[in-house]
Amino acid sequence: MKTTDLVATAFSNTFRSKTRTILTVLAIFVGAFTLTLTNGLGTGINRFIDSTVSSIGASNVLTVSKTSTNDPTSTDPQKYDPDAIATAQTNAGRPGARSEVSALTDADITTLEGIDGVESVTPVRSATVDYVQYDGGERYVASAGGIIGGQTPQLSAGVAPDNAAEALQVALPTALVAPLGFPDDADAVGKTVTIAVTDPLRTQHFVEATVTGVTEAAFTTTTALTTNTALQDALYTAQNTGVPQDQLDRYATASVTVASSATPAQIDAVKAALTDAGYTGRTVADQLGTFQAVINGIVLVLNAFAVIALLAASFGIVNTLLMSVQERTREIGLMKAMGMGSGRVFSLFSLEAVVLGLLGSVLGAVVAIAVGVPVSAELARTLFSNLPGLQLIAFDPVSIIVTSLVIMGIAFLAGSLPAARAARADPVESLRYE
């Protein structure tokens, strides 16, 4: 019997007992449906994270700070660091506690530039914004952050601020467009807004900037202004009016850029060199790593339940094929008497098991896609409307194919016992079977 004849026979034999086959396929379907849906959930969330990473920072840019000798989670008294920069925030569950980092100086910037693998170093000049206002209207609290490295903010209108431009440019978050008095995102582009900052002597300064674009909401805060280098420097200078010159060149962090073609191993080597030099460097992937690990952990747990369902279905496959072997004992004897070898008999019954796995996996994948796509679209329109671009459940063809192959492999293993029993059958005894 040719291989094609074996396959055709396996398909036809599968439906000899339709009820039994349907029940077995439905058992496989449960596991396949769950696996496809949970993998789609993991794919969708991780794809969204990957697509928005570029709006937070480039993968080849590290945020570097001095390694602190104090433990921020400790309740013990901490030594005073005269070079520390403190930010008031809730720390370790203690309201009002201070989070401190040792300040980077120009000497540190020079040291960072000399580390092997580092292409450029940009000190982060942060400024605390009081509010942003348009045309004398209502004032709204906001924060400000510059574009670092290859960062590409996700925009709903206009373009990103140009770091090479001397003009003061800003991209407004979409959450502030309507409150500031703009009819829509596109209308805000080209307008001039006023940003207020306060210096150490409590004098308020006003900096005007041109809106070049509007950023979509993602992992960044909903009121974060995206500034170009010129505007960030202007805000920093205004906020530090009256500060002695020797106190100006102190930075909480610096952005270290490595080659865009750098491999993960090369980036890890730069991190190790930074650690040896007394600094701590983290990429965006490091900062989001915990979140992705939680998502992947949840997906793995859900997949474990799907695998349990598949293991339960495998017993159904064993039962179905054992009954098939018993019912077709005389047929097996006849096939062997006509010259079919034990290997061919084993292949025939194994293929029948694989067909059951194929039918269950295909049915599970089709139904999962049919359910997942509209559910994902509805959630994106309602519950997750503040996260544009999120497709909660996304189906990767490669993942679906791998899942189907795994299910077919489980079916093959489950069918190997009945197939081996059929292969060992004695043709004479089988022909005498009643």
BELSUL-V915627 format. One record per run of one state. SS is the DSSP state (2 for helix, 1 for strand, 0 for the rest). FROM is the first residue (numbers start at 0). TO is the last residue. Records with the same first field share a line. If there is no record, write none. Layout:
SS->FROM-TO ; FROM-TO
This chain:
0->0-1 ; 14-16 ; 56-59 ; 66-82 ; 88-89 ; 91-92 ; 94-96 ; 102-102 ; 104-104 ; 113-116 ; 123-127 ; 133-137 ; 140-141 ; 146-153 ; 158-167 ; 180-183 ; 188-190 ; 198-202 ; 215-222 ; 227-227 ; 239-243 ; 247-249 ; 251-252 ; 258-262 ; 276-277 ; 282-282 ; 327-327 ; 337-340 ; 381-395 ; 423-425 ; 432-433
2->2-13 ; 17-55 ; 105-112 ; 173-179 ; 184-187 ; 228-238 ; 244-246 ; 263-275 ; 283-326 ; 328-336 ; 341-380 ; 396-422 ; 426-431
1->60-65 ; 83-87 ; 90-90 ; 93-93 ; 97-101 ; 103-103 ; 117-122 ; 128-132 ; 138-139 ; 142-145 ; 154-157 ; 168-172 ; 191-197 ; 203-214 ; 223-226 ; 250-250 ; 253-257 ; 278-281
